[in-house]
Amino acid sequence: MTPAELAEVVLAAAHAVFEDRGLDRSALPAQTTVERPRNPEHGDYASTLALQLSKKVGVPPRELAAALADQLGRAPGVKSVEIAGPGFLNIRLDAAAAGQLAKVIVEAGPEYGRGDALAGQRINLEFVSANPTGPVHIGGVRWAAVGDALSRLLRATGADVGTEYYFNDAGSQIDRFARSLLAAAQGQPAPEDGYGGAYIAEIAAEVVKRRPEVLDLDEAAAQEVFRVEGVQLMFAEIKSSLRDFGVEFDTYFNEKDLHDRGELDKALDRLREQGHLYESEGATWLRTTDFGDDKDRVLRKSNGEWTYFAADCAYYLDKRERGFERVVIMLGADHHGYIGRMKAMAACFGDDPDRNLEILIGQLVNLLRDGAPVRMSKRAGTVVTLEDLVDAIGVDASRYALARYSSDSPIDIDVELWTRATRDNPVYYVQYVAARTASVGRNAAEVGLTRGDATAFRAELLSHEKENELLKALAEFPAVVSSAAELRGPHLVARYLERLAGAYHRFYDNCRILPRGDEEVTDLHRARLWLNDATRVVIANGLRLLGVSAPERM
């Protein structure tokens, strides 16, 4: 019996109690939930339904709990129900009902854990969006891992998600990038406000190779060639690096397109219609202070130039007009001050900032080697890049390490820890279960042990304490996925997988799955193989949500 099925049994019991007592059935919720007690001695699951309904129907909570417990105790699969505290229901399942979960999971396969909590929501999820002026640095890599995992979680809970990379190919930083490339091609030092690092020389050389006439052009024309070709080369490299990291986007959106299509003027007109624009000192301002911002924002300067914020307004409007109900933007730690102006901007468009716009801030990441921070890339010169991280610990460990912590917490990634083939390396600890469950399957086949027909599965044989512990851990997975999506926290999946791995290791150490020597294959062996294979399904499903592989061998 799954937690969702048990919750339905609890609700059915409540309906029966209300009918017997003549209570107002409109007070009953459409659905309820059950949770695992913190203390396993309190039972397999707990319900607070009696506490929730007591005031609504004027029945003392313990009295209502007693009636529910009596009704629940008659339900198939329920072993016992105890009343605790002011009216908690602690529920124990019989072994057969608990063990059936193994079959449910194996038969569901990749679908186990998926749900519809966010069904009907259209979400635009923008992450990374690093400027195409250099390789993706380690802060951007964190968003690549977390953002991609979050998109998988949102989809797994029913949301319609569009992932997006905002390609900032307009503005002063691109001009500095072009001037840096030109200087490198001419053998000159980088401009004072330019970009350094070996990658600048590499890209400059590639531009010259593609366009050998560029160095014969006047400076303005040459700079334009380096801008167009250089940005194209840099962004192709960024996309390739992210693809190798397992991250693909549904849309790569060019800022320059907003300018070329007149989207900034369109956004300005919409804001003017809403009555939030004004002119001052020759510039066009957005009155964001009306919605809590600390100051009003310039959209168009007195010299006619657009500000970055004007492009942000046009981009937000474009997303909303593409039908996305909720716009989620992931930003780095240095963008905390950005939240107020963006929320105010959404309100200026007439949107509800709390419903239509969500901004997530990611904190800093340090790569440690021998206990000391790695300060810079050999190639980029000033930052640690995606390639540096992958070269140091690999793709799987990188993605797991970055997704394992809440994104609003700074993290240190210790190279020695994350490359260690020991249980204290979290990704190794989890992947080892994936490999061990696969190995058990191979070894079972060699000795003629198969799960057998599902109708012959003896779930009641899974009565050992460690089997019950593992089953309860497996039952948590759908709720963990739902919570991780709702709370925007892929780290909840990683921490769950580590708890599940611990439960499996204890089961494996205490409950022999394979027959010894010439020992006859029994229904207990088959039942335990179902449980072994169910664990592999959940480990693989969980790792897939994080973009991490579930190896069959290690």
C-alpha positions as CSV (number, residue, x, y, z in Angstrom):
1,M,0.0,0.0,0.0
2,T,1.4,3.4,-1.0
3,P,1.0,6.5,1.2
4,A,-1.5,7.9,-1.3
5,E,-3.5,4.7,-1.1
6,L,-3.4,4.8,2.7
7,A,-4.5,8.4,2.7
8,E,-7.6,7.4,0.7
9,V,-8.3,4.7,3.2
10,V,-8.1,7.2,6.0
11,L,-10.4,9.6,4.2
12,A,-12.9,6.7,3.5
13,A,-12.9,5.9,7.2
14,A,-13.7,9.5,8.0
15,H,-16.6,9.5,5.6
16,A,-17.9,6.3,7.3
17,V,-17.6,7.9,10.8
18,F,-19.3,11.1,9.7
19,E,-22.2,9.1,8.2
20,D,-22.6,7.0,11.3
21,R,-22.6,10.0,13.6
22,G,-24.7,12.3,11.3
23,L,-21.9,14.9,11.1
24,D,-21.7,17.5,8.4
25,R,-19.8,15.8,5.5
26,S,-19.1,19.1,3.8
27,A,-16.4,19.6,6.5
28,L,-14.4,16.7,5.0
29,P,-11.5,17.6,2.7
30,A,-11.4,16.4,-0.9
31,Q,-8.1,14.7,0.0
32,T,-5.8,14.1,2.9
33,T,-2.2,13.0,3.5
34,V,-0.3,10.7,5.8
35,E,3.2,11.2,7.0
36,R,6.0,9.0,8.4
37,P,6.4,9.6,12.2
38,R,9.8,10.9,13.2
39,N,10.1,8.0,15.7
40,P,9.6,4.6,13.9
41,E,8.3,3.1,17.2
42,H,5.2,5.3,16.7
43,G,4.1,3.3,13.7
44,D,4.4,3.3,9.9
45,Y,2.4,6.4,9.2
46,A,0.6,9.1,11.1
47,S,-2.5,11.2,10.3
48,T,-3.7,14.5,11.9
49,L,-7.1,14.3,10.3
50,A,-9.0,14.1,13.6
51,L,-7.2,17.3,14.8
52,Q,-8.1,19.1,11.5
53,L,-11.8,18.2,11.7
54,S,-12.5,18.5,15.4
55,K,-13.3,22.2,15.6
56,K,-15.3,22.1,12.3
57,V,-17.7,19.5,13.6
58,G,-17.6,20.3,17.4
59,V,-16.3,16.9,18.4
60,P,-13.3,16.6,20.8
61,P,-10.2,15.5,18.8
62,R,-9.5,12.4,20.9
63,E,-13.1,11.3,20.6
64,L,-13.1,11.8,16.9
65,A,-9.7,10.0,16.7
66,A,-11.1,7.1,18.6
67,A,-13.9,6.7,16.1
68,L,-11.5,7.0,13.1
69,A,-9.2,4.5,14.7
70,D,-12.0,2.0,15.2
71,Q,-13.1,2.4,11.6
72,L,-9.5,2.3,10.2
73,G,-8.7,-0.9,12.2
74,R,-11.2,-2.8,10.0
75,A,-9.6,-1.7,6.8
76,P,-7.7,-4.4,4.8
77,G,-4.0,-4.0,5.2
78,V,-4.2,-2.0,8.4
79,K,-2.6,-3.9,11.3
80,S,-3.3,-1.5,14.1
81,V,-4.1,2.1,14.9
82,E,-3.1,3.9,18.1
83,I,-4.2,7.4,19.3
84,A,-1.4,9.6,20.5
85,G,-1.3,13.0,22.2
86,P,-4.3,15.3,21.5
87,G,-5.6,13.1,18.6
88,F,-2.8,11.9,16.3
89,L,-3.5,8.6,14.6
90,N,-0.4,6.3,14.4
91,I,-1.1,3.6,11.8
92,R,0.7,0.3,11.3
93,L,0.3,-1.8,8.1
94,D,0.4,-5.5,8.0
95,A,3.4,-7.0,6.1
96,A,1.4,-7.9,3.1
97,A,0.0,-4.4,2.6
98,A,3.4,-2.8,3.2
99,G,5.3,-5.3,0.9
100,Q,2.9,-4.7,-2.0
101,L,4.7,-1.4,-2.6
102,A,7.7,-3.3,-4.0
103,K,5.5,-4.7,-6.8
104,V,3.9,-1.3,-7.4
105,I,7.3,0.4,-7.8
106,V,8.8,-2.3,-10.1
107,E,5.7,-2.2,-12.3
108,A,5.6,1.6,-12.5
109,G,9.3,1.8,-13.4
110,P,10.3,5.3,-14.5
111,E,6.8,6.6,-13.7
112,Y,7.1,5.9,-10.0
113,G,7.5,9.2,-8.1
114,R,5.8,11.3,-10.8
115,G,2.6,13.2,-10.0
116,D,0.3,16.0,-11.0
117,A,0.7,18.5,-8.2
118,L,1.7,21.2,-10.6
119,A,-0.5,20.1,-13.5
120,G,-1.8,23.0,-15.6
121,Q,1.0,25.4,-14.6
122,R,3.0,26.9,-17.5
123,I,6.5,27.9,-16.1
124,N,9.3,29.6,-17.9
125,L,12.6,28.7,-16.1
126,E,15.6,30.8,-17.0
127,F,19.0,29.9,-15.6
128,V,22.7,30.2,-16.3
129,S,22.3,33.1,-18.8
130,A,26.0,33.9,-18.5
131,N,27.3,36.7,-20.7
132,P,29.0,35.3,-23.9
133,T,32.3,37.1,-23.0
134,G,34.0,34.0,-21.4
135,P,33.6,30.4,-20.3
136,V,30.9,29.5,-17.8
137,H,32.3,30.1,-14.4
138,I,31.6,27.9,-11.3
139,G,28.7,30.1,-10.1
140,G,27.0,29.6,-13.5
141,V,27.7,25.9,-13.3
142,R,25.8,25.7,-10.0
143,W,22.7,27.1,-11.8
144,A,23.3,24.7,-14.7
145,A,23.0,21.8,-12.3
146,V,20.3,23.1,-10.0
147,G,18.3,24.7,-12.9
148,D,18.3,21.5,-15.0
149,A,17.4,19.4,-12.0
150,L,14.6,21.8,-11.1
151,S,13.2,21.6,-14.6
152,R,13.1,17.8,-14.4
153,L,11.3,18.0,-11.0
154,L,8.7,20.5,-12.2
155,R,8.0,18.3,-15.2
156,A,7.8,15.2,-13.0
157,T,5.0,17.0,-11.0
158,G,3.0,17.9,-14.1
159,A,4.1,21.4,-14.9
160,D,4.5,22.6,-18.5
161,V,8.1,23.9,-18.4
162,G,10.1,25.9,-20.9
163,T,13.8,26.2,-20.1
164,E,15.6,29.3,-21.3
165,Y,19.0,30.8,-21.6
166,Y,19.1,34.6,-22.1
167,F,21.9,35.3,-24.5
168,N,23.1,38.9,-23.7
169,D,24.6,39.8,-27.0
170,A,24.1,43.6,-26.8
171,G,25.5,46.3,-24.6
172,S,28.8,47.6,-23.3
173,Q,30.2,44.3,-22.1
174,I,30.1,43.0,-25.7
175,D,31.9,46.1,-26.9
176,R,34.7,45.4,-24.3
177,F,34.8,41.8,-25.4
178,A,35.2,42.8,-29.1
179,R,37.9,45.3,-28.2
180,S,39.8,42.7,-26.2
181,L,39.7,40.3,-29.2
182,L,40.9,42.9,-31.6
183,A,43.8,43.8,-29.2
184,A,44.8,40.2,-28.9
185,A,44.7,39.7,-32.7
186,Q,47.0,42.8,-33.1
187,G,49.4,41.5,-30.4
188,Q,48.4,44.3,-28.1
189,P,47.6,44.0,-24.3
190,A,43.9,43.8,-23.3
191,P,42.2,47.2,-22.8
192,E,42.1,48.4,-19.2
193,D,38.4,47.5,-19.0
194,G,38.7,44.4,-21.2
195,Y,38.9,40.7,-20.8
196,G,42.0,38.6,-20.3
197,G,42.8,34.9,-20.3
198,A,44.1,32.5,-22.8
199,Y,40.6,32.0,-24.3
200,I,40.6,35.6,-25.6
201,A,43.7,34.8,-27.7
202,E,42.2,31.5,-28.9
203,I,39.0,33.1,-30.1
204,A,40.8,36.0,-31.7
205,A,43.0,33.6,-33.6
206,E,39.9,31.7,-34.8
207,V,38.2,34.9,-36.0
208,V,41.3,35.8,-38.0
209,K,41.4,32.3,-39.4
210,R,37.7,32.7,-40.5
211,R,38.1,36.3,-41.7
212,P,41.7,36.8,-42.6
213,E,40.9,40.3,-44.0
214,V,39.8,41.6,-40.6
215,L,43.1,43.0,-39.7
216,D,43.1,45.2,-42.9
217,L,39.9,46.9,-41.9
218,D,39.6,50.1,-40.1
219,E,39.3,49.8,-36.3
220,A,35.5,50.3,-36.2
221,A,34.9,47.7,-38.9
222,A,37.4,45.3,-37.5
223,Q,35.8,45.6,-34.0
224,E,32.4,44.8,-35.5
225,V,33.7,41.7,-37.1
226,F,35.3,40.6,-33.8
227,R,32.0,41.3,-32.1
228,V,29.8,39.3,-34.4
229,E,32.3,36.4,-34.9
230,G,33.7,36.4,-31.4
231,V,30.3,36.3,-29.7
232,Q,29.2,33.5,-32.0
233,L,32.3,31.4,-31.2
234,M,32.1,32.1,-27.5
235,F,28.4,31.1,-27.3
236,A,29.0,28.0,-29.4
237,E,31.6,27.0,-26.8
238,I,29.3,27.8,-23.9
239,K,26.5,25.7,-25.5
240,S,28.9,22.8,-26.1
241,S,30.2,22.9,-22.5
242,L,26.7,22.8,-21.1
243,R,25.7,20.0,-23.5
244,D,28.6,18.0,-22.3
245,F,27.4,18.7,-18.8
246,G,24.0,17.2,-19.7
247,V,22.2,20.6,-19.9
248,E,20.1,21.5,-22.9
249,F,17.7,24.5,-23.2
250,D,14.4,24.6,-25.0
251,T,15.1,28.2,-26.0
252,Y,18.3,30.3,-26.5
253,F,17.0,33.9,-26.5
254,N,19.1,36.7,-27.9
255,E,18.8,40.1,-26.3
256,K,19.7,41.7,-29.6
257,D,16.4,40.3,-31.0
258,L,14.5,42.4,-28.5
259,H,16.2,45.5,-29.9
260,D,15.9,44.5,-33.5
261,R,12.2,43.7,-33.2
262,G,11.3,46.9,-31.4
263,E,10.3,44.9,-28.3
264,L,11.7,47.6,-26.0
265,D,9.4,50.3,-27.5
266,K,6.5,47.9,-27.1
267,A,7.3,47.4,-23.5
268,L,7.6,51.1,-23.0
269,D,4.2,51.7,-24.6
270,R,2.6,49.0,-22.4
271,L,4.1,50.6,-19.2
272,R,2.9,54.1,-20.4
273,E,-0.6,52.7,-20.9
274,Q,-0.5,51.4,-17.3
275,G,0.4,55.0,-16.2
276,H,3.8,54.2,-14.6
277,L,6.2,56.2,-16.9
278,Y,7.4,59.7,-16.6
279,E,10.0,62.0,-18.2
280,S,12.6,63.8,-16.2
281,E,15.8,65.5,-17.3
282,G,15.3,64.1,-20.8
283,A,15.2,60.5,-19.7
284,T,12.3,58.1,-19.5
285,W,11.7,56.6,-16.0
286,L,9.6,53.8,-14.6
287,R,8.0,54.6,-11.3
288,T,8.9,51.4,-9.5
289,T,8.8,53.1,-6.1
290,D,5.0,52.8,-6.3
291,F,5.5,49.1,-5.8
292,G,8.2,49.0,-3.1
293,D,11.4,49.5,-5.0
294,D,14.0,51.8,-3.3
295,K,14.2,54.1,-6.3
296,D,12.6,54.7,-9.7
297,R,14.5,53.2,-12.7
298,V,15.6,54.8,-15.9
299,L,14.5,52.9,-19.0
300,R,15.8,55.3,-21.7
301,K,18.7,57.7,-21.0
302,S,18.6,61.3,-22.1
303,N,21.0,60.4,-25.0
304,G,18.4,57.9,-26.3
305,E,20.3,54.8,-25.2
306,W,18.4,52.0,-23.6
307,T,19.3,50.7,-20.1
308,Y,19.8,47.1,-19.3
309,F,16.6,47.3,-17.2
310,A,14.6,48.3,-20.3
311,A,15.7,45.1,-21.9
312,D,14.7,43.2,-18.7
313,C,11.2,44.7,-19.0
314,A,10.8,43.8,-22.6
315,Y,12.1,40.3,-22.0
316,Y,9.7,39.7,-19.1
317,L,6.8,41.0,-21.2
318,D,7.8,38.7,-24.1
319,K,7.8,35.6,-21.7
320,R,4.4,36.5,-20.4
321,E,3.0,37.0,-23.9
322,R,4.3,33.6,-24.9
323,G,1.8,32.2,-22.4
324,F,4.0,31.5,-19.4
325,E,1.9,32.1,-16.2
326,R,5.0,32.0,-14.0
327,V,8.4,33.4,-14.8
328,V,11.2,31.9,-12.7
329,I,14.6,33.5,-13.0
330,M,17.8,32.1,-11.3
331,L,20.4,34.7,-10.5
332,G,23.8,34.8,-8.8
333,A,24.6,36.0,-5.3
334,D,25.5,39.5,-6.5
335,H,22.0,40.1,-7.9
336,H,20.2,40.3,-4.5
337,G,19.3,43.9,-5.1
338,Y,17.7,42.9,-8.4
339,I,14.6,41.4,-6.7
340,G,12.9,44.6,-5.7
341,R,13.1,46.3,-9.0
342,M,12.0,43.1,-10.9
343,K,9.0,42.5,-8.6
344,A,8.0,46.2,-9.0
345,M,8.4,46.0,-12.8
346,A,6.0,43.0,-12.9
347,A,3.5,45.0,-10.8
348,C,3.9,48.0,-13.2
349,F,2.8,45.6,-16.1
350,G,-0.3,44.8,-14.0
351,D,0.8,41.4,-12.9
352,D,0.8,39.9,-9.5
353,P,4.5,39.8,-8.5
354,D,4.0,36.9,-6.1
355,R,2.2,34.8,-8.6
356,N,3.7,35.7,-11.9
357,L,7.4,36.2,-11.1
358,E,9.8,34.2,-8.9
359,I,13.5,35.1,-8.5
360,L,15.9,32.5,-7.0
361,I,19.3,33.7,-5.7
362,G,22.2,31.2,-5.7
363,Q,25.1,31.6,-3.4
364,L,28.8,31.3,-4.0
365,V,30.7,28.1,-4.8
366,N,34.3,27.4,-3.9
367,L,36.4,24.6,-5.4
368,L,38.9,23.3,-2.8
369,R,42.1,21.4,-3.5
370,D,44.3,20.3,-0.6
371,G,42.0,22.4,1.7
372,A,42.7,25.6,-0.1
373,P,40.4,27.4,-2.6
374,V,41.2,27.1,-6.3
375,R,41.3,30.7,-7.4
376,M,41.4,30.7,-11.1
377,S,41.4,28.7,-14.3
378,K,44.5,28.1,-16.4
379,R,42.5,29.1,-19.4
380,A,40.1,31.8,-18.2
381,G,42.7,33.4,-16.1
382,T,40.4,35.0,-13.5
383,V,37.7,32.4,-12.5
384,V,37.2,28.7,-12.1
385,T,35.2,27.3,-15.0
386,L,32.8,24.5,-15.8
387,E,35.6,22.6,-17.4
388,D,37.8,23.0,-14.4
389,L,35.2,21.5,-12.1
390,V,34.5,18.6,-14.5
391,D,38.2,17.9,-15.0
392,A,38.6,17.8,-11.2
393,I,35.7,15.6,-10.2
394,G,33.7,14.5,-13.3
395,V,30.2,15.3,-14.5
396,D,28.2,13.1,-12.2
397,A,30.0,14.2,-9.0
398,S,29.8,17.9,-10.2
399,R,26.1,17.8,-10.8
400,Y,25.3,15.9,-7.6
401,A,27.6,18.1,-5.4
402,L,26.0,21.3,-6.8
403,A,22.5,20.1,-6.4
404,R,23.0,18.5,-3.0
405,Y,22.8,21.8,-1.1
406,S,20.1,24.4,-0.9
407,S,21.0,27.0,-3.5
408,D,20.8,29.8,-1.0
409,S,23.7,28.4,0.9
410,P,27.4,28.9,0.0
411,I,29.2,25.6,-0.7
412,D,32.8,24.3,-0.8
413,I,33.5,21.4,-3.2
414,D,36.4,19.4,-1.9
415,V,38.2,17.7,-4.8
416,E,39.6,14.9,-2.6
417,L,36.2,14.1,-1.1
418,W,34.2,14.0,-4.3
419,T,36.7,11.8,-6.1
420,R,37.0,9.3,-3.3
421,A,35.5,5.8,-3.8
422,T,34.3,5.6,-0.3
423,R,31.0,5.8,1.6
424,D,31.8,9.4,2.8
425,N,31.5,10.6,-0.8
426,P,27.8,11.2,-1.2
427,V,27.5,10.5,-4.9
428,Y,29.6,7.3,-4.6
429,Y,27.4,6.2,-1.7
430,V,24.2,6.5,-3.7
431,Q,25.6,5.3,-7.0
432,Y,27.0,2.3,-5.2
433,V,23.5,1.2,-4.4
434,A,22.5,1.5,-8.1
435,A,25.4,-0.7,-9.0
436,R,24.8,-3.2,-6.1
437,T,21.1,-3.7,-6.9
438,A,22.1,-4.3,-10.6
439,S,24.8,-6.7,-9.5
440,V,22.2,-8.6,-7.3
441,G,20.0,-8.9,-10.4
442,R,22.8,-10.3,-12.5
443,N,23.8,-12.8,-9.8
444,A,20.2,-13.8,-9.3
445,A,19.9,-14.7,-12.9
446,E,23.0,-16.8,-12.8
447,V,21.6,-19.0,-10.0
448,G,18.1,-19.2,-11.6
449,L,16.4,-16.7,-9.3
450,T,13.8,-14.5,-10.9
451,R,11.0,-12.4,-9.4
452,G,8.5,-14.7,-11.0
453,D,4.9,-13.9,-11.9
454,A,3.6,-10.8,-10.2
455,T,0.4,-12.6,-9.1
456,A,2.6,-15.1,-7.1
457,F,4.5,-12.3,-5.3
458,R,4.3,-13.1,-1.5
459,A,4.4,-9.6,-0.1
460,E,3.6,-10.8,3.4
461,L,7.0,-12.4,3.6
462,L,8.7,-9.1,3.7
463,S,8.3,-8.8,7.5
464,H,11.8,-8.3,8.7
465,E,12.5,-5.0,10.5
466,K,15.0,-3.9,7.8
467,E,12.7,-4.8,5.0
468,N,10.0,-2.7,6.6
469,E,12.4,0.2,7.0
470,L,13.4,0.0,3.4
471,L,9.8,-0.1,2.2
472,K,8.9,2.9,4.2
473,A,11.9,4.8,2.7
474,L,10.8,3.8,-0.8
475,A,7.3,5.0,0.0
476,E,8.5,8.5,0.7
477,F,9.8,9.1,-2.8
478,P,6.7,10.6,-4.5
479,A,6.2,13.1,-1.6
480,V,9.9,14.0,-1.7
481,V,9.6,14.7,-5.5
482,S,6.5,16.8,-5.0
483,S,8.0,18.8,-2.1
484,A,11.3,19.4,-4.0
485,A,9.4,20.8,-6.9
486,E,7.1,23.0,-4.8
487,L,10.0,24.3,-2.7
488,R,12.4,24.6,-5.7
489,G,14.8,22.3,-3.8
490,P,16.6,19.5,-5.8
491,H,18.8,19.1,-2.7
492,L,15.8,17.4,-1.0
493,V,16.0,14.6,-3.6
494,A,19.8,14.2,-3.0
495,R,19.4,14.0,0.7
496,Y,16.5,11.5,0.4
497,L,18.6,9.3,-1.9
498,E,21.3,9.2,0.7
499,R,18.8,8.1,3.4
500,L,17.4,5.5,1.0
501,A,20.9,4.2,0.3
502,G,21.5,3.8,4.0
503,A,18.2,1.8,4.4
504,Y,19.2,-0.4,1.5
505,H,22.7,-1.1,2.9
506,R,21.1,-2.2,6.2
507,F,18.6,-4.4,4.4
508,Y,21.3,-6.0,2.3
509,D,23.5,-6.7,5.4
510,N,20.6,-8.3,7.3
511,C,18.4,-10.0,4.7
512,R,20.0,-12.4,2.3
513,I,18.5,-12.1,-1.1
514,L,20.4,-14.9,-3.0
515,P,20.2,-18.5,-2.0
516,R,23.5,-20.0,-0.6
517,G,25.1,-22.9,-2.5
518,D,22.6,-25.6,-3.3
519,E,19.9,-23.9,-1.2
520,E,16.5,-24.1,-2.9
521,V,15.0,-20.9,-4.2
522,T,12.1,-19.9,-2.1
523,D,9.3,-17.3,-2.2
524,L,11.2,-15.2,0.3
525,H,14.2,-15.0,-2.1
526,R,11.8,-13.9,-4.8
527,A,10.1,-11.4,-2.6
528,R,13.4,-9.9,-1.6
529,L,14.4,-9.7,-5.2
530,W,11.3,-7.6,-5.9
531,L,12.4,-5.3,-3.0
532,N,15.9,-5.1,-4.4
533,D,14.7,-4.2,-7.9
534,A,12.2,-1.7,-6.5
535,T,15.2,0.0,-4.8
536,R,17.1,0.2,-8.1
537,V,14.0,1.8,-9.7
538,V,13.8,4.5,-7.1
539,I,17.5,5.2,-7.0
540,A,17.6,5.5,-10.8
541,N,14.5,7.7,-10.9
542,G,16.0,10.0,-8.2
543,L,19.4,10.2,-9.8
544,R,17.7,10.9,-13.2
545,L,16.0,13.9,-11.7
546,L,19.4,15.3,-10.7
547,G,20.9,14.5,-14.1
548,V,23.2,11.9,-12.6
549,S,23.7,8.4,-14.0
550,A,22.7,5.2,-12.2
551,P,25.6,2.9,-13.1
552,E,25.2,-0.9,-13.3
553,R,28.8,-1.5,-12.4
554,M,31.4,0.5,-10.4
